[in-house]
């Protein structure tokens, strides 16, 4: 029993004049994995039965479809090549493998029909296209150790993934329920989803071990697909004849504790900059003055209260501001030593000789006065971002520090 290829000319001429059945696949959507063949006949074949594909019937196979001729749950013949095929119960299986791997033939040799007279022959189709848009979401947060934050964080992930059937015979044998006529991926996805989420956690943990920052995970869809393939494909190919094709992460969210830790770490990183820290101190003082002026009991009462507070905390604020200014000056001096100061006018010292200056008479000096003519050393000028020229450490117009 088997199928033989029928020419398009035969289908269009002689077969049309006979009482033969023609089978077409049911409509396949993006998530359809399995469907039955639909009998299309001209006239009425009263001698045929509903469960048996008559000898001489024609089966139509489209691109990216795998057709099986099945008898009592056992595969009689199959094809993965598009075209028209004629059922011939007197011939051996033809086995049109198409672009499928040779492992499909090995599967067929294990589960093929024994060769007895057909009783309940049926036509089935399996979708070889990418099965897309399978939604997933983590029920519980996934742990993720981030070396940048040096903390165990927890995230939730939502998105979609896609699969591809690589061994349709094995997939039919292991994944399709018996006596099923039409199967969508959601009909059989409960077990696979549990395995997918388990592999997702393992893959996310591997990304953590590889040092990928947690904030980069949403943009690592390709890498995550590779991790998932390494984790799942061997088992899914061997057990069910399918594999992960792509993983798309729509959103990554953190649990409440992780969000607090990330915000605390980011704030700490910002406040490590003395310029930011000094701005925060000055802003806090300005907000205090503004609040005192709008005191409901009168601005005088507000300023009196603020004065008491300043006496108590003024020393701390002064020390903090002094520390900020000292660190700012250290940064400026380091930048000046490295030649990174933005000087627009005044004498420029050679690299590696920050204390050397050239007098108008042409003499090089290191002190405050020229050793040749006694002229004083000119003050270095710098231009602020507001456009004001200055010689001191702060802008005389806007108060910005020299950079």
ZALO-579845 format. One record per residue (C-alpha): x, y, z; residue number from 1; residue in one letter. Coordinates in nm, 2 decimals, decimal comma. Last residue first. Layout:
# ZALO-579845
[[X; Y; Z]; NUM; "A"] ...
***
This chain:
# ZALO-579845
[[3,60; 7,28; 3,46]; 403; "X"] [[3,58; 7,60; 3,68]; 402; "X"] [[3,28; 7,58; 3,92]; 401; "X"] [[2,95; 7,75; 3,82]; 400; "X"] [[2,87; 8,07; 4,01]; 399; "X"] [[2,66; 8,22; 3,74]; 398; "X"] [[2,84; 8,56; 3,67]; 397; "X"] [[3,16; 8,55; 3,87]; 396; "X"] [[3,23; 8,19; 3,76]; 395; "X"] [[3,41; 7,99; 4,02]; 394; "X"] [[3,78; 7,90; 4,07]; 393; "X"] [[3,91; 8,24; 3,99]; 392; "X"] [[4,03; 8,39; 3,66]; 391; "X"] [[3,71; 8,44; 3,48]; 390; "X"] [[3,57; 8,51; 3,13]; 389; "X"] [[3,19; 8,49; 3,11]; 388; "X"] [[3,03; 8,29; 2,82]; 387; "X"] [[2,76; 8,10; 3,01]; 386; "X"] [[2,97; 7,78; 2,97]; 385; "X"] [[3,25; 7,96; 3,16]; 384; "X"] [[3,56; 8,09; 2,98]; 383; "X"] [[3,90; 8,05; 3,15]; 382; "X"] [[4,17; 8,30; 3,24]; 381; "X"] [[4,51; 8,22; 3,39]; 380; "X"] [[4,65; 8,52; 3,60]; 379; "X"] [[4,96; 8,68; 3,46]; 378; "X"] [[5,29; 8,62; 3,65]; 377; "X"] [[5,43; 8,95; 3,77]; 376; "X"] [[5,70; 9,13; 3,57]; 375; "X"] [[6,05; 9,13; 3,73]; 374; "X"] [[6,23; 9,17; 3,40]; 373; "X"] [[6,46; 8,86; 3,39]; 372; "X"] [[6,34; 8,63; 3,68]; 371; "X"] [[5,98; 8,70; 3,59]; 370; "X"] [[5,76; 8,71; 3,91]; 369; "X"] [[5,53; 8,45; 4,07]; 368; "X"] [[5,78; 8,16; 4,03]; 367; "X"] [[5,84; 7,90; 3,76]; 366; "X"] [[5,97; 8,11; 3,48]; 365; "X"] [[6,05; 8,09; 3,11]; 364; "X"] [[6,18; 8,42; 2,96]; 363; "X"] [[6,03; 8,56; 2,64]; 362; "X"] [[5,99; 8,92; 2,74]; 361; "X"] [[5,61; 8,87; 2,77]; 360; "X"] [[5,68; 8,61; 3,04]; 359; "X"] [[5,64; 8,23; 2,98]; 358; "X"] [[5,50; 8,01; 3,25]; 357; "X"] [[5,61; 7,69; 3,42]; 356; "X"] [[5,41; 7,55; 3,71]; 355; "X"] [[5,22; 7,28; 3,51]; 354; "X"] [[5,54; 7,14; 3,35]; 353; "X"] [[5,45; 6,78; 3,24]; 352; "X"] [[5,28; 6,91; 2,92]; 351; "X"] [[5,39; 7,27; 2,84]; 350; "X"] [[5,21; 7,55; 3,02]; 349; "X"] [[4,96; 7,76; 2,83]; 348; "X"] [[4,96; 8,13; 2,87]; 347; "X"] [[4,62; 8,31; 2,88]; 346; "X"] [[4,30; 8,24; 2,68]; 345; "X"] [[4,06; 7,96; 2,58]; 344; "X"] [[4,14; 7,71; 2,85]; 343; "X"] [[3,92; 7,40; 2,85]; 342; "X"] [[4,11; 7,19; 3,10]; 341; "X"] [[4,19; 6,84; 2,98]; 340; "X"] [[4,58; 6,86; 2,98]; 339; "X"] [[4,62; 6,57; 3,21]; 338; "X"] [[4,74; 6,79; 3,50]; 337; "X"] [[4,44; 7,01; 3,45]; 336; "X"] [[4,20; 6,72; 3,47]; 335; "X"] [[4,37; 6,60; 3,79]; 334; "X"] [[4,34; 6,96; 3,93]; 333; "X"] [[3,97; 6,97; 3,83]; 332; "X"] [[3,90; 6,64; 4,00]; 331; "X"] [[4,08; 6,75; 4,31]; 330; "X"] [[3,89; 7,07; 4,31]; 329; "X"] [[3,56; 6,89; 4,29]; 328; "X"] [[3,67; 6,66; 4,57]; 327; "X"] [[3,74; 6,96; 4,79]; 326; "X"] [[3,42; 7,12; 4,70]; 325; "X"] [[3,22; 6,81; 4,79]; 324; "X"] [[3,40; 6,78; 5,12]; 323; "X"] [[3,33; 7,14; 5,20]; 322; "X"] [[2,96; 7,10; 5,11]; 321; "X"] [[2,94; 6,80; 5,34]; 320; "X"] [[3,12; 6,98; 5,62]; 319; "X"] [[2,90; 7,29; 5,59]; 318; "X"] [[2,59; 7,07; 5,58]; 317; "X"] [[2,70; 6,89; 5,90]; 316; "X"] [[2,79; 7,21; 6,07]; 315; "X"] [[2,46; 7,37; 5,97]; 314; "X"] [[2,26; 7,08; 6,12]; 313; "X"] [[2,17; 7,21; 6,46]; 312; "X"] [[2,23; 7,58; 6,40]; 311; "X"] [[2,06; 7,54; 6,06]; 310; "X"] [[1,75; 7,38; 6,23]; 309; "X"] [[1,72; 7,67; 6,47]; 308; "X"] [[1,75; 7,91; 6,18]; 307; "X"] [[1,49; 7,72; 5,98]; 306; "X"] [[1,25; 7,76; 6,27]; 305; "X"] [[1,32; 8,13; 6,28]; 304; "X"] [[1,29; 8,15; 5,90]; 303; "X"] [[0,95; 7,98; 5,92]; 302; "X"] [[0,83; 8,20; 6,20]; 301; "X"] [[0,93; 8,51; 6,00]; 300; "X"] [[0,76; 8,37; 5,69]; 299; "X"] [[0,43; 8,37; 5,86]; 298; "X"] [[0,23; 8,10; 6,04]; 297; "X"] [[0,13; 7,93; 5,71]; 296; "X"] [[0,50; 7,90; 5,61]; 295; "X"] [[0,55; 7,99; 5,24]; 294; "X"] [[0,88; 8,17; 5,30]; 293; "X"] [[1,01; 7,88; 5,51]; 292; "X"] [[0,93; 7,63; 5,24]; 291; "X"] [[1,12; 7,83; 4,98]; 290; "X"] [[1,42; 7,86; 5,22]; 289; "X"] [[1,42; 7,48; 5,28]; 288; "X"] [[1,39; 7,41; 4,90]; 287; "X"] [[1,70; 7,63; 4,85]; 286; "X"] [[1,89; 7,44; 5,12]; 285; "X"] [[1,80; 7,10; 4,96]; 284; "X"] [[1,90; 7,23; 4,62]; 283; "X"] [[2,24; 7,33; 4,75]; 282; "X"] [[2,30; 6,99; 4,90]; 281; "X"] [[2,17; 6,81; 4,59]; 280; "X"] [[2,39; 7,03; 4,37]; 279; "X"] [[2,69; 6,94; 4,59]; 278; "X"] [[2,61; 6,57; 4,55]; 277; "X"] [[2,58; 6,60; 4,17]; 276; "X"] [[2,92; 6,78; 4,15]; 275; "X"] [[3,08; 6,54; 4,40]; 274; "X"] [[2,98; 6,23; 4,19]; 273; "X"] [[2,92; 5,94; 4,43]; 272; "X"] [[2,56; 6,07; 4,45]; 271; "X"] [[2,48; 5,93; 4,11]; 270; "X"] [[2,61; 5,58; 4,19]; 269; "X"] [[2,42; 5,58; 4,52]; 268; "X"] [[2,10; 5,68; 4,35]; 267; "X"] [[2,15; 5,39; 4,10]; 266; "X"] [[2,21; 5,14; 4,38]; 265; "X"] [[1,90; 5,26; 4,58]; 264; "X"] [[1,69; 5,24; 4,27]; 263; "X"] [[1,81; 4,89; 4,18]; 262; "X"] [[1,75; 4,77; 4,54]; 261; "X"] [[1,40; 4,92; 4,56]; 260; "X"] [[1,31; 4,76; 4,22]; 259; "X"] [[1,44; 4,42; 4,34]; 258; "X"] [[1,22; 4,44; 4,65]; 257; "X"] [[0,91; 4,52; 4,45]; 256; "X"] [[0,95; 4,24; 4,20]; 255; "X"] [[1,10; 4,33; 3,87]; 254; "X"] [[0,94; 4,35; 3,52]; 253; "X"] [[1,06; 4,23; 3,18]; 252; "X"] [[0,83; 4,28; 2,88]; 251; "X"] [[0,77; 4,15; 2,53]; 250; "X"] [[1,05; 3,89; 2,52]; 249; "X"] [[1,06; 3,71; 2,18]; 248; "X"] [[1,19; 3,35; 2,16]; 247; "X"] [[1,27; 3,18; 1,83]; 246; "X"] [[1,29; 2,84; 1,67]; 245; "X"] [[1,25; 2,60; 1,96]; 244; "X"] [[1,24; 2,24; 1,84]; 243; "X"] [[1,01; 1,95; 1,74]; 242; "X"] [[1,03; 1,58; 1,68]; 241; "X"] [[0,87; 1,47; 2,01]; 240; "X"] [[1,12; 1,28; 2,23]; 239; "X"] [[1,45; 1,32; 2,05]; 238; "X"] [[1,38; 1,67; 1,91]; 237; "X"] [[1,23; 1,79; 2,23]; 236; "X"] [[1,51; 1,66; 2,44]; 235; "X"] [[1,79; 1,79; 2,22]; 234; "X"] [[1,61; 2,12; 2,16]; 233; "X"] [[1,54; 2,21; 2,52]; 232; "X"] [[1,85; 2,35; 2,69]; 231; "X"] [[2,08; 2,44; 2,40]; 230; "X"] [[1,78; 2,57; 2,21]; 229; "X"] [[1,67; 2,78; 2,51]; 228; "X"] [[2,02; 2,93; 2,54]; 227; "X"] [[2,02; 3,01; 2,17]; 226; "X"] [[1,68; 3,17; 2,19]; 225; "X"] [[1,80; 3,37; 2,49]; 224; "X"] [[2,09; 3,50; 2,28]; 223; "X"] [[1,86; 3,61; 2,01]; 222; "X"] [[1,61; 3,77; 2,25]; 221; "X"] [[1,89; 3,97; 2,43]; 220; "X"] [[1,73; 4,31; 2,42]; 219; "X"] [[1,49; 4,24; 2,72]; 218; "X"] [[1,79; 4,09; 2,92]; 217; "X"] [[2,00; 4,41; 2,91]; 216; "X"] [[1,86; 4,55; 3,24]; 215; "X"] [[1,96; 4,23; 3,42]; 214; "X"] [[2,32; 4,28; 3,33]; 213; "X"] [[2,48; 4,00; 3,13]; 212; "X"] [[2,77; 3,84; 3,33]; 211; "X"] [[2,77; 3,49; 3,17]; 210; "X"] [[2,64; 3,34; 3,50]; 209; "X"] [[2,33; 3,57; 3,47]; 208; "X"] [[2,27; 3,45; 3,11]; 207; "X"] [[2,29; 3,10; 3,24]; 206; "X"] [[2,03; 3,18; 3,51]; 205; "X"] [[1,81; 3,31; 3,23]; 204; "X"] [[1,86; 2,98; 3,04]; 203; "X"] [[1,77; 2,77; 3,34]; 202; "X"] [[1,46; 2,98; 3,42]; 201; "X"] [[1,35; 2,95; 3,05]; 200; "X"] [[1,41; 2,58; 3,06]; 199; "X"] [[1,16; 2,54; 3,34]; 198; "X"] [[0,93; 2,78; 3,16]; 197; "X"] [[0,95; 2,57; 2,84]; 196; "X"] [[0,89; 2,24; 3,03]; 195; "X"] [[0,58; 2,38; 3,19]; 194; "X"] [[0,47; 2,52; 2,85]; 193; "X"] [[0,53; 2,18; 2,68]; 192; "X"] [[0,30; 2,01; 2,93]; 191; "X"] [[0,02; 2,26; 2,89]; 190; "X"] [[0,07; 2,30; 2,51]; 189; "X"] [[-0,15; 2,02; 2,37]; 188; "X"] [[-0,47; 2,21; 2,27]; 187; "X"] [[-0,28; 2,54; 2,25]; 186; "X"] [[-0,08; 2,41; 1,96]; 185; "X"] [[-0,40; 2,37; 1,76]; 184; "X"] [[-0,52; 2,01; 1,67]; 183; "X"] [[-0,77; 1,89; 1,42]; 182; "X"] [[-0,90; 1,54; 1,36]; 181; "X"] [[-0,79; 1,37; 1,69]; 180; "X"] [[-0,86; 0,99; 1,71]; 179; "X"] [[-0,55; 0,95; 1,92]; 178; "X"] [[-0,40; 1,26; 2,07]; 177; "X"] [[-0,11; 1,42; 1,87]; 176; "X"] [[0,22; 1,46; 2,06]; 175; "X"] [[0,40; 1,12; 2,06]; 174; "X"] [[0,32; 0,94; 1,73]; 173; "X"] [[0,23; 1,25; 1,53]; 172; "X"] [[0,54; 1,43; 1,65]; 171; "X"] [[0,75; 1,13; 1,57]; 170; "X"] [[0,61; 1,12; 1,22]; 169; "X"] [[0,64; 1,50; 1,18]; 168; "X"] [[1,02; 1,50; 1,26]; 167; "X"] [[1,14; 1,86; 1,25]; 166; "X"] [[0,82; 2,04; 1,37]; 165; "X"] [[0,91; 2,41; 1,42]; 164; "X"] [[0,85; 2,61; 1,74]; 163; "X"] [[0,78; 2,97; 1,82]; 162; "X"] [[0,80; 3,18; 2,13]; 161; "X"] [[0,60; 3,47; 2,28]; 160; "X"] [[0,64; 3,72; 2,56]; 159; "X"] [[0,63; 3,77; 2,93]; 158; "X"] [[0,91; 3,78; 3,19]; 157; "X"] [[0,91; 3,83; 3,56]; 156; "X"] [[1,23; 3,93; 3,75]; 155; "X"] [[1,40; 3,87; 4,08]; 154; "X"] [[1,73; 4,01; 4,20]; 153; "X"] [[2,02; 3,85; 4,39]; 152; "X"] [[2,27; 4,13; 4,44]; 151; "X"] [[2,61; 4,25; 4,34]; 150; "X"] [[2,45; 4,53; 4,14]; 149; "X"] [[2,68; 4,48; 3,85]; 148; "X"] [[2,72; 4,11; 3,93]; 147; "X"] [[2,35; 4,05; 3,88]; 146; "X"] [[2,22; 3,73; 4,03]; 145; "X"] [[1,88; 3,65; 3,87]; 144; "X"] [[1,60; 3,47; 4,04]; 143; "X"] [[1,29; 3,41; 3,84]; 142; "X"] [[0,96; 3,56; 3,98]; 141; "X"] [[0,67; 3,31; 3,99]; 140; "X"] [[0,40; 3,25; 3,72]; 139; "X"] [[0,64; 3,34; 3,44]; 138; "X"] [[0,45; 3,42; 3,12]; 137; "X"] [[0,43; 3,25; 2,78]; 136; "X"] [[0,24; 3,31; 2,46]; 135; "X"] [[0,28; 3,09; 2,15]; 134; "X"] [[0,28; 3,34; 1,87]; 133; "X"] [[0,43; 3,13; 1,59]; 132; "X"] [[0,43; 2,77; 1,46]; 131; "X"] [[0,70; 2,79; 1,19]; 130; "X"] [[0,58; 2,60; 0,89]; 129; "X"] [[0,58; 2,22; 0,87]; 128; "X"] [[0,21; 2,19; 0,95]; 127; "X"] [[0,10; 1,82; 0,97]; 126; "X"] [[-0,16; 1,68; 0,74]; 125; "X"] [[-0,38; 1,37; 0,78]; 124; "X"] [[-0,55; 1,13; 0,53]; 123; "X"] [[-0,74; 0,83; 0,65]; 122; "X"] [[-0,75; 0,46; 0,58]; 121; "X"] [[-0,99; 0,25; 0,79]; 120; "X"] [[-0,96; -0,11; 0,68]; 119; "X"] [[-0,65; -0,15; 0,46]; 118; "X"] [[-0,55; -0,51; 0,38]; 117; "X"] [[-0,23; -0,61; 0,56]; 116; "X"] [[0,11; -0,46; 0,51]; 115; "X"] [[0,24; -0,41; 0,86]; 114; "X"] [[0,19; -0,03; 0,87]; 113; "X"] [[0,49; 0,19; 0,95]; 112; "X"] [[0,60; 0,27; 1,31]; 111; "X"] [[0,96; 0,18; 1,33]; 110; "X"] [[1,06; 0,22; 0,96]; 109; "X"] [[0,88; 0,55; 0,95]; 108; "X"] [[1,10; 0,68; 1,24]; 107; "X"] [[1,41; 0,58; 1,04]; 106; "X"] [[1,27; 0,76; 0,73]; 105; "X"] [[1,22; 1,07; 0,94]; 104; "X"] [[1,59; 1,05; 1,06]; 103; "X"] [[1,69; 1,11; 0,70]; 102; "X"] [[1,62; 1,48; 0,74]; 101; "X"] [[1,32; 1,65; 0,58]; 100; "X"] [[1,37; 1,84; 0,25]; 99; "X"] [[1,13; 1,62; 0,06]; 98; "X"] [[1,10; 1,27; 0,21]; 97; "X"] [[0,87; 1,12; -0,06]; 96; "X"] [[0,82; 0,77; 0,10]; 95; "X"] [[0,69; 0,56; -0,19]; 94; "X"] [[0,53; 0,29; 0,02]; 93; "X"] [[0,50; -0,04; -0,17]; 92; "X"] [[0,24; -0,07; -0,44]; 91; "X"] [[-0,10; -0,25; -0,46]; 90; "X"] [[-0,29; -0,01; -0,25]; 89; "X"] [[-0,23; 0,27; -0,49]; 88; "X"] [[-0,34; 0,61; -0,37]; 87; "X"] [[-0,26; 0,88; -0,63]; 86; "X"] [[-0,06; 1,18; -0,53]; 85; "X"] [[-0,08; 1,55; -0,64]; 84; "X"] [[0,19; 1,80; -0,56]; 83; "X"] [[0,40; 1,95; -0,27]; 82; "X"] [[0,68; 1,73; -0,13]; 81; "X"] [[0,67; 1,62; 0,23]; 80; "X"] [[0,52; 1,28; 0,16]; 79; "X"] [[0,39; 0,99; 0,36]; 78; "X"] [[0,29; 0,62; 0,34]; 77; "X"] [[0,10; 0,36; 0,54]; 76; "X"] [[0,13; 0,52; 0,89]; 75; "X"] [[-0,04; 0,33; 1,17]; 74; "X"] [[-0,33; 0,47; 1,36]; 73; "X"] [[-0,58; 0,22; 1,21]; 72; "X"] [[-0,46; 0,31; 0,86]; 71; "X"] [[-0,29; 0,64; 0,80]; 70; "X"] [[-0,18; 0,81; 0,48]; 69; "X"] [[0,03; 1,10; 0,60]; 68; "X"] [[0,08; 1,44; 0,44]; 67; "X"] [[0,35; 1,69; 0,56]; 66; "X"] [[0,28; 2,04; 0,46]; 65; "X"] [[0,52; 2,33; 0,40]; 64; "X"] [[0,40; 2,37; 0,04]; 63; "X"] [[0,07; 2,20; -0,05]; 62; "X"] [[-0,03; 1,84; -0,08]; 61; "X"] [[-0,34; 1,72; -0,28]; 60; "X"] [[-0,45; 1,36; -0,24]; 59; "X"] [[-0,61; 1,17; -0,54]; 58; "X"] [[-0,81; 0,85; -0,49]; 57; "X"] [[-0,71; 0,54; -0,69]; 56; "X"] [[-0,79; 0,29; -0,41]; 55; "X"] [[-1,06; 0,45; -0,19]; 54; "X"] [[-0,97; 0,63; 0,13]; 53; "X"] [[-1,16; 0,45; 0,39]; 52; "X"] [[-1,36; 0,59; 0,69]; 51; "X"] [[-1,67; 0,73; 0,52]; 50; "X"] [[-1,72; 0,43; 0,29]; 49; "X"] [[-1,72; 0,42; -0,09]; 48; "X"] [[-1,98; 0,25; -0,30]; 47; "X"] [[-2,22; 0,55; -0,32]; 46; "X"] [[-1,96; 0,77; -0,48]; 45; "X"] [[-2,17; 1,08; -0,54]; 44; "X"] [[-2,10; 1,35; -0,79]; 43; "X"] [[-1,76; 1,52; -0,80]; 42; "X"] [[-1,57; 1,45; -0,48]; 41; "X"] [[-1,38; 1,66; -0,22]; 40; "X"] [[-1,29; 1,47; 0,09]; 39; "X"] [[-1,13; 1,69; 0,36]; 38; "X"] [[-0,79; 1,57; 0,49]; 37; "X"] [[-0,75; 1,60; 0,86]; 36; "X"] [[-0,55; 1,85; 1,06]; 35; "X"] [[-0,24; 1,89; 1,27]; 34; "X"] [[-0,02; 2,17; 1,40]; 33; "X"] [[-0,24; 2,47; 1,36]; 32; "X"] [[-0,09; 2,78; 1,53]; 31; "X"] [[-0,06; 3,01; 1,22]; 30; "X"] [[-0,38; 2,88; 1,07]; 29; "X"] [[-0,44; 2,57; 0,86]; 28; "X"] [[-0,76; 2,53; 0,66]; 27; "X"] [[-0,85; 2,17; 0,61]; 26; "X"] [[-0,63; 1,97; 0,38]; 25; "X"] [[-0,76; 1,85; 0,04]; 24; "X"] [[-0,86; 1,50; -0,06]; 23; "X"] [[-0,99; 1,40; -0,41]; 22; "X"] [[-1,23; 1,11; -0,44]; 21; "X"] [[-1,27; 0,93; -0,77]; 20; "X"] [[-1,59; 0,87; -0,97]; 19; "X"] [[-1,40; 0,92; -1,30]; 18; "X"] [[-1,41; 1,21; -1,56]; 17; "X"] [[-1,20; 1,44; -1,35]; 16; "X"] [[-0,93; 1,18; -1,33]; 15; "X"] [[-0,89; 1,18; -1,70]; 14; "X"] [[-0,83; 1,55; -1,75]; 13; "X"] [[-0,70; 1,79; -1,48]; 12; "X"] [[-0,55; 1,53; -1,25]; 11; "X"] [[-0,39; 1,35; -1,53]; 10; "X"] [[-0,23; 1,67; -1,66]; 9; "X"] [[-0,11; 1,77; -1,31]; 8; "X"] [[0,08; 1,44; -1,30]; 7; "X"] [[0,01; 1,19; -1,02]; 6; "X"] [[0,29; 1,09; -0,79]; 5; "X"] [[0,24; 0,74; -0,64]; 4; "X"] [[0,10; 0,65; -0,30]; 3; "X"] [[0,13; 0,34; -0,09]; 2; "X"] [[0,00; 0,00; 0,00]; 1; "X"] 
***
